[in-house]
Amino acid sequence: MTAGFMGMAVAIILFGWIIGVLGCCWDRGLMQYVAGLLFLMGGTFCIISLCTCVAGINFELSRYPRYLYGLPDDISHGYGWSMFS
């Protein structure tokens, strides 16, 4: 999933770059506006791909057995939102 979102982000940013260059060459304001929106969308997909990567790491780290940490039975362990930060 991370690779899929990162691939979409790269494709959208490259397409936005092409539209931006064409907008600068032809001096079209609308094309530059669309290029800006494409860059914004590409950045959003980059953030989503990073979140899915951290969620995968979080899932893998939470699967370790309790005895590895030496914690008593009444104490839980896990990684939460601090890992995303």
C-alpha distance (Angstrom), angle and dihedral (degrees) to the residues before:
residue distance angle dihedral
M1 . . .
T2 3.78 . .
A3 3.78 92.2 .
G4 3.80 91.1 47.6
F5 3.79 94.0 53.5
M6 3.81 91.5 43.2
G7 3.82 90.3 51.1
M8 3.79 91.0 50.4
A9 3.81 90.2 48.4
V10 3.80 92.8 51.9
A11 3.81 91.9 46.9
I12 3.81 92.9 49.0
I13 3.82 92.8 46.6
L14 3.82 91.9 49.5
F15 3.79 90.8 48.2
G16 3.82 89.6 48.2
W17 3.80 89.7 50.6
I18 3.82 91.0 53.1
I19 3.82 92.1 47.3
G20 3.83 89.8 47.4
V21 3.79 93.3 51.8
L22 3.80 91.4 47.6
G23 3.82 89.8 47.6
C24 3.81 90.9 52.5
C25 3.81 93.2 47.2
W26 3.80 94.2 48.3
D27 3.83 93.8 35.1
R28 3.80 93.5 -128.3
G29 3.78 114.9 157.9
L30 3.79 94.4 -161.4
M31 3.80 92.9 56.8
Q32 3.80 90.6 51.6
Y33 3.80 89.8 49.7
V34 3.81 90.5 51.2
A35 3.81 90.4 47.7
G36 3.81 89.6 53.3
L37 3.78 90.8 51.2
L38 3.80 90.4 49.0
F39 3.81 90.4 52.3
L40 3.80 89.3 49.7
M41 3.80 90.9 50.5
G42 3.81 91.2 47.0
G43 3.80 90.4 52.0
T44 3.79 89.9 50.3
F45 3.80 90.5 53.4
C46 3.82 89.6 49.5
I47 3.80 90.1 54.6
I48 3.81 91.1 47.3
S49 3.81 91.1 50.7
L50 3.81 90.8 51.4
C51 3.81 90.6 49.9
T52 3.81 92.2 51.0
C53 3.81 89.7 48.9
V54 3.81 91.9 52.3
A55 3.81 90.9 44.6
G56 3.81 89.3 55.2
I57 3.79 91.6 49.8
N58 3.81 89.8 46.7
F59 3.81 90.6 52.4
E60 3.80 93.0 49.3
L61 3.81 93.9 47.6
S62 3.81 92.0 48.7
R63 3.82 92.1 56.2
Y64 3.81 96.2 67.2
P65 3.81 114.5 112.4
R66 3.79 117.5 -99.3
Y67 3.79 94.9 -120.5
L68 3.82 91.4 66.0
Y69 3.79 90.0 69.1
G70 3.81 95.5 42.1
L71 3.80 91.9 -130.4
P72 3.80 123.0 157.2
D73 3.80 117.8 -111.6
D74 3.81 94.5 -105.5
I75 3.83 94.0 57.3
S76 3.78 119.8 77.9
H77 3.77 125.7 -153.8
G78 3.75 134.1 -157.7
Y79 3.75 145.8 120.0
G80 3.76 120.4 -99.9
W81 3.78 140.3 163.1
S82 3.80 92.7 -30.4
M83 3.78 88.3 72.8
F84 3.82 91.0 55.0
S85 3.79 90.2 51.6
